[in-house]
Amino acid sequence: MYQTTPSNTNIEKLSNEAYAERVSHFETLPDDAFIRLKDLLEYSVIPFSATTIWRKVRARTFPQPEKISANIVAWRCRNIREWLRSPASYEANCTHQNSQSTSIIKGDGK
């Protein structure tokens, strides 16, 4: 009688065509465009959960986000593409960091 999985959840994997379509949408964004975490996850370009992405940001093995407003952070598409070219050897470039990014990493949000 009890439903263990809601009937409206999408738990099946994306088909190859659907995955290719989402990745192609990401590829059409300009390098200077900002992309938020929810969109990164939706495009399925990054094979990690939000928690893993933030863990990698803190470890400096994933690009640092930029603070757009008091409650919004986003990544430049160029930085994500740079990471995608060589994720194993990526190290966040400290020259692009500012005090806002540092507080984001620490979880201050200020």
C-alpha positions as CSV (number, residue, x, y, z in Angstrom):
1,M,0.0,0.0,0.0
2,Y,2.8,2.4,0.7
3,Q,4.6,3.9,-2.2
4,T,8.4,3.7,-1.8
5,T,9.2,5.9,-4.8
6,P,7.0,8.8,-5.9
7,S,5.6,8.0,-9.3
8,N,6.6,11.4,-10.7
9,T,10.4,11.2,-10.0
10,N,12.7,10.9,-12.9
11,I,15.1,8.1,-11.8
12,E,16.0,6.6,-15.2
13,K,19.2,7.6,-16.8
14,L,19.2,10.0,-19.7
15,S,19.3,8.4,-23.1
16,N,22.4,9.1,-25.2
17,E,20.5,11.5,-27.4
18,A,19.1,13.5,-24.4
19,Y,22.6,13.7,-22.8
20,A,24.1,14.9,-26.1
21,E,21.3,17.5,-26.4
22,R,22.0,18.9,-22.9
23,V,25.7,19.0,-23.4
24,S,25.2,20.8,-26.8
25,H,23.2,23.5,-25.0
26,F,26.1,24.0,-22.6
27,E,28.5,24.2,-25.5
28,T,26.5,27.0,-27.1
29,L,26.9,29.3,-24.1
30,P,29.6,31.9,-24.6
31,D,32.8,31.6,-22.5
32,D,32.0,34.7,-20.5
33,A,28.5,33.5,-19.6
34,F,27.7,32.6,-16.0
35,I,26.2,29.3,-15.1
36,R,24.7,28.5,-11.8
37,L,25.0,25.2,-9.9
38,K,21.5,24.1,-10.6
39,D,22.1,24.6,-14.3
40,L,25.4,22.8,-14.2
41,L,23.7,19.8,-12.7
42,E,20.7,20.1,-15.1
43,Y,23.0,20.1,-18.1
44,S,24.6,16.9,-16.8
45,V,28.0,18.2,-18.0
46,I,29.6,17.7,-14.6
47,P,29.3,14.1,-13.3
48,F,29.0,15.1,-9.6
49,S,26.4,16.0,-7.0
50,A,26.3,19.5,-5.6
51,T,28.0,18.3,-2.5
52,T,30.9,16.9,-4.4
53,I,31.3,20.0,-6.5
54,W,31.5,22.2,-3.3
55,R,34.0,19.7,-1.8
56,K,36.1,20.0,-4.9
57,V,35.8,23.9,-4.8
58,R,37.2,23.9,-1.3
59,A,40.0,21.5,-2.3
60,R,40.7,23.8,-5.3
61,T,40.3,20.9,-7.7
62,F,37.3,22.6,-9.3
63,P,36.9,26.2,-10.5
64,Q,35.9,28.8,-8.0
65,P,32.5,30.5,-8.4
66,E,32.1,34.2,-8.6
67,K,29.7,36.0,-6.3
68,I,27.0,37.7,-8.5
69,S,24.9,39.1,-5.7
70,A,24.3,38.7,-2.0
71,N,22.8,35.2,-2.5
72,I,23.9,34.1,-5.9
73,V,27.2,32.5,-7.1
74,A,27.9,31.2,-10.5
75,W,30.8,29.9,-12.6
76,R,32.2,31.3,-15.9
77,C,31.6,28.8,-18.6
78,R,35.3,29.2,-19.7
79,N,36.4,28.0,-16.3
80,I,34.2,24.9,-16.5
81,R,35.4,24.1,-20.0
82,E,39.0,24.5,-18.8
83,W,38.3,22.0,-16.0
84,L,36.6,19.6,-18.4
85,R,39.7,19.5,-20.7
86,S,41.8,18.1,-17.8
87,P,39.9,17.4,-14.6
88,A,42.6,15.2,-13.0
89,S,45.3,17.8,-13.3
90,Y,43.2,20.9,-12.6
91,E,44.2,23.3,-9.8
92,A,42.3,26.5,-9.2
93,N,44.2,29.6,-10.2
94,C,44.7,31.8,-7.2
95,T,45.3,34.9,-9.3
96,H,41.6,34.9,-10.2
97,Q,40.5,34.7,-6.6
98,N,39.2,37.7,-4.6
99,S,38.0,38.1,-1.1
100,Q,34.4,37.2,-2.1
101,S,35.4,33.9,-3.6
102,T,37.5,33.1,-0.5
103,S,34.5,33.6,1.8
104,I,32.4,31.5,-0.5
105,I,34.9,28.6,-0.1
106,K,34.9,29.0,3.6
107,G,31.1,29.0,3.7
108,D,30.8,32.5,5.1
109,G,28.6,33.6,2.2
110,K,29.7,37.2,2.8
